Amino acid sequence: MTHASLNTNRLLGCNYRFSAALAICLGFMCSSTAKAADTNGNFAFKGAGGQTCGAYQQAWDGQSRDLLLYGGWVEGYLTAFNQFRPGTFDITPWQTTQTVLGMMKSVCDQSSSDRPFSQALWQLLQVLQPDRLTSQSTAAILTEGNHQTAIYMALLPKIRERLASAGHDPGTIESAQFAQSLSSSVKAYQTDEGLAHTGILDQQTLFKLLQSQ
């Protein structure tokens, strides 16, 4: 019998400011009509941001080591987005880098092969923006057996709501038994959706609950 528990920790968010010079270098935060660039609105991309959707699709299909480069570039982009985008603490509050890369594959599949990878990522972020975290949130550490999952406390009400809508209400978040009832509700939901019924809020489960709405 596994035991589920919930603890909370403060997730650290950065509140420092980059130098003005570096902020200008992060002009990729703007869309294709950049605000910080040369007089014609042009600026240089570094690393994977300068690649095309076609190149990314090849890397994904071949699961090449180049995916590590794309992943690192995406993480840097998202960090800068979180810092410089008004009203944003985390644009991807539950998605891992691997999940974002998978989403990027879908975006690029629907784009021309010569579309810049950076533009495709910008498009994805516009889709994700309504569900971003707008302020810093405590992290809930959910323990299921030997597995631990960190998830923002701010997401738990929505997760509870979606589970309840599916007929698997885990009860009130403030309850001392919430972690155990959440695990049971997640298992039941996973069974209904044809997912591995682990009771863990893994990426597939979170995608079904939150992204596919």
Buried (B, 14 or more C-beta within 10 A) or exposed (E): EEEBEBEEEEBEEEEEEBEEEEBEBBBBBBEEEBEBBEEEEEBEBEEBBEBBBBBBBBBBEEEEEBBEBBBEBBEBBBBBBBBBBEEBBBBBBBBEBEBBBBBBBEBBEEBEEEBBBBBBBBBBBEEBEEBBBEEBBEBBBBBBEEEEBEBBBBBBEBBBEBBEEBEBEBBEBEEEEBBBBBBBBBBBBBEEBEBEBBBBBBBBBBBBBBBEE
